[in-house]
Amino acid sequence: MENASKALIMAAGVLIGVLILSLAVYLFTTFGATSAELHRQNDANRINQFNTQFTSYEGKQGITIYDVITIANLATENNIYYELPKVQGVISNNNYPEFYVQVNLKNDKYNGPIEKAYDQNTINNKTNYDEIILNDTQKITENTSLKEYNCKTYTSNITQRVYRVDFTEK
């Protein structure tokens, strides 16, 4: 009889141990899934915050050359942050590097990408901004205002980030 009671105590100990291990595994997987979901939400928030800087100009009235230059500066800062080289020509959704943002301007005197010229290590003072602003503001008198632009943004299906912003004169 004494052996049977010891066997029952041992079986109960093993059962309690299995229950504790099962609870630990359940808690580990639950907390891991919650952590992964929070990480995904944080990534989505970061991407949304990044995209909003560009997409907020879409459909906006009164976009001037100064807004275009602001967006071009923002895109250049992004490209420098990711140490991305200048990409020649219009980039598409499938081209790499995946975090490069290109800003294009189309008006009566200029048609193409605008950005500060830079290399991978330093930012040069060289820019085509001065020429663009001068062309846009030359004919302003007291009775006229700055040219206005429409904005169109393009978002990558792969990264969900804005990769191109086009400004077209109204």
N, C-alpha and C positions, 0 to 999 in steps of 0.2 A: 504494500500500500504506500509505503514511504517513497518508493521509486516512481510510482505513478504520479504522486503529487509533485515530485521534483520535475518530472517530464512535462507536466502541465505548466509549471512555472517557467520552464525553459521555452516551451511553445509560446506562451504568452509574451515572454521577453522578445522572442524573434518576431512575433506579430507586431508588437509595439515598435520595434526597430524598423520593420518594413513600412509601417504607417508613417513614422517620422521621416524616413527617406523619401517616401512618396510625396509627402507634404512639402519637403524641401525642393524636390524636382518640380512640382507644380508651381511653387512660388517663384523659383528661378525662371521658368519659362514664361510665366505671367509677367514678371517684372522685365524680362528681356523683351517681350513683345511690346510692352508699354514704352520702354526706352526707345525701341526702334521706331515706333509710331511718333513719338515726340521728336526724334531726329528727322524723320520725314517731314513733319509739320514745320520744323525750323528751317529746313532746306527750302520748302515751298514758300515760306514767308520771305526768306532772303531773296529768292528768285523774283517773287512778286514785287518786293520793294525795289529791286534793281530795275525791273521792267517798267514800273510806274514812273520812274524818272524820265523815260522816253515816251511811253504811251500817253502820258498826261497831255501831250501836245496834239494828239490826234483829235481832230474835230474842233479844236480850240480856235476861236476867232482872234484876229489881231496878232498873229505870229509875225515878228519882224526879223530882220537879219541878226539882231542882237540875240534873239532866242535861238536862232540857228547856230550861232557861234557858241552859245552856252552849251547846247547839246553836243556840238563837235568837241568842245573842251572836255565834257564829261566822258565822251567815247574815247578820246585820246588818253585820259587818265586811266580808264578801264584797261585799255590796250597796254599801257605802260605797266600797270599793276601786274598784269599777267605776263609781262615781258614778251608781248607778241610783236613780231615784225610787221611793217607796213605791208598790206596786201594790195597788189595791183589789180585794178579793174573792179567790177561789181562782184561781190561775193554772193553765193547762194546758200540755201539751207543745208546743202550737202557738203560744202567745202569746209576745210579746216584751216586755221585753228578754230576750235569750237566757241571760244569766248571772245573772239574779235568782234568789235562793233564798228560798222562803217556808216558815216553820215554823208549823204549825197545832196547836192544843191543843183536845182535847175531853174535858171532864169534867163533873161534875154542876153546876158553876157557870159554866163558861166554854166557849165554842165559837167558835173563830175563829183568825185569825192572831195571833201574838205577835212583837213585835220592838220595839227601841228606836225611838222617834220621832226622826227626823232630817230635816234638809234637805240640799241638795246640798253646802253649804259647812261646816256645823258639826254636831256631835252635841249634841243637847239632853239635859238630865238627865231629861227626861220619859220615863216608861216605864210599862207596865202590869205589869211584873214584880212589883212590891211587892204589888199587889192579888192577883195569881195565887198567889204564895207564901203570903201570909196566908190565903187561902181554903183552900189545900192543907194548911197546917200548923195550922189553928185547933183541930182536934179531937184533936190528938196528946196522948196521956197516956203514962204509964210502960208500959202494957200494949199500946199500939198503935204502929204504925210509919207511916211516910209512905206515901201512896198510890203505887201502882206503875202504870206506863204501858207500853203496847205501841207500837212504832215501825214505821212504814211509810214507805219512801222511794220517790220517783218519779224516774226518769232520762229525760232527753230523748233521743229517737231522733235528733235533729239534732245536738246538741252532745255527746252522751254524758255530760253532767254532771247531777248531782242538781239538780232545780229545785224540789222540794217535799218536806217532811218532815212527816208527820202523827203526832202522839202522841195515843193514845186511852187513857182510864183503863181499867184491867182490871176 
